[in-house]
Amino acid sequence: MELDAQGIEELLRPENIRIVEEVSSWEDAIRVACRPLVEGGYAEPHYAENIIKDTEELGPYYVLTEDVALIHARPEEGAIRKQMAVTLVRQPVVFSEESFPVRILFALAAEDADSHIEVIRMLANICMDEERVRQLAECATTAEAYRMLTSPEGR
C-alpha cells in the first residue's frame, strides 16, 4: 500500500497527535512519543523501553533529518497493530552529538517488518520540503497538525 494523504488517515488517528513544550531527555521523548500508541492499544507498555534499549546499542537510527525522527522498534519488541503517533516538541530533542535536533517525533507501531518502509516513503515526501517541516513543527494545535499531515497539499 502506497501511503498518500488518504493512507495516512488510516495510519494516524487525530487523538494520537500531541504537542508538548519540552521533554527532560531523549529517553523521555521516546516515552512521550510512544504513549498514544500504548494508550490506544497499538503497542505494549514496554515498547518505549525497548526502543530506548535499542538506541543505547545502535544509536538514534530513527532520526531521519533535521527536526524529524521516526521512532520505532521491531514488531516483536511490543508492537500490537499498525498505527502512528505524532508528537511536536517545542524545545528540540537531541538524541546524540552526531544526530540532528528533533522537533517532530513520529512513533510507529507495526506488526510486520515492512510497514515502516511505507511510512518512511511518506515521511520522505514531507522531509524533502523544509518549509512544510517547519510549518508542521510550529503547528499551534493538534487539529492543525492533523490537517497538514492528511491533506494532499499539506495545508
N, C-alpha and C positions, 0 to 999 in steps of 0.2 A: 504494500500500500504506500503510494507516494503521499507524503504529508503536504497538503496545501492548507489554506486557511480553514476550510471545512474539516479537514483531517485533524487539525489542531483542536477544534471544538470537541472532537471525540476523546482526545487525549488530555485536555486541560479543562477542568471544571472551574467555574468562577470562584467558588469558595476555596480553591487551592492557591489563590494568589494572596500574598501578604506583603505589607510594607512595614519595615522596621527602621528605626533611626540608626542603631548600631548593634553590633554583637561584641562580646568580650574577647573572642578568639576565633581562629579559623575552625576549631572543633565545635564551638558554639554555633558558628554559621552553618555547619553541616547539620547539627541537631535541629536548628530553627527551620532550615530549608526542607528537611525531611518530615517535620511534624505534621503538615497537612496530609501527607501520604499515610502516615500511621493512623491519624485521627479518622481518615476516610476508609481504613481497612485495606489499603493498597500495598502496605508494607508492614512487616512485623516491627515491634518496638526496638529490636536490636539492629535494624538495618543501618541507622546512622552510625552506630558504634563500629559496625563492620567497615563502613566507608572510612571512618577515622583510622582504623587499624590498617586498611589498605593504603591510605595516604602516608602513614608513618613508614610503610615498607617501600612504596613506589613513588612517593612524591605526589603533588597535585595534578595527576593525569587528566583531570576533568576541566582544567582551566583552558578554555578554547582560544580566547582573545582578550584584549584589554576589556574589562568590565563584564565578561561573560564566562560563567562556569556551568558545565553540565554534570552535576553531582549524581553519581550512580555507582552501583556495585553489581557484581554478578547475580543472576537471578536466585541462585541457591543461598545467597547471603541475606535473604529476608524479604525479597520482593514477592508479592502475592499476585497482583494483577497489574496490567499496564495502565499507568496514569502518570501525569506530570504535575509538579507544583512549581510555582514561581515566587521567589522572594526577592523584593527590591530592598537593598540595604543602602541607606543614605550615606553612611560613612564606609568607604571601600574596605573590603576584607583583603588581607594579604596572606596567602597560603604558604608562600615560601619566598626567600630572597630572589629566586630565579623566576617567579611567576608574576604575571600582571596583577594589579589590584582589580578587585571584582566588586561590582555593584548589583549585578543581576545573577541570581542563583537559580538555575533550572534544576530541579531534583526529579529524577526519573526512577520509577519502579517498573520493571518489565519482567514478565515471566519467561521470556526467551532471550537468547543471546543476540538476536538480530534486531530487536526493536530499537535499541539505541542508535543504530545506523540510520534508521529513518528519521529519528529526532535530530541527529547531527546534520543531516541534509537540510532539514527545515531550519535549524538554527544557523547554518552556514549562510542561508539567504538573508537572515536578519543581520548576522555579524558583518556581512560584506557592506552594509550600509551604516557607516559610522554615525550619521545623523539619526537614523532610526534607533540605534543602540542608545544614543544619548537621550533621545526622547522617551524611550521605554524606561530607562533608569530614572528619569525625572518625573514619571507619571505621578500625579497628585493623589489618585485614587486607584483602588484595585479594579474598579469598573473600567477606568480609562486604560489601564494596562491590558485588561482582557480584550477590549476593543482593538487595541493596537496589534495584539497577537493573533486575533481571529479574523480581522478584516483583510481582504486580499491586498489592499494598498497599504496596510499597516497604519491607518489613521483612525 
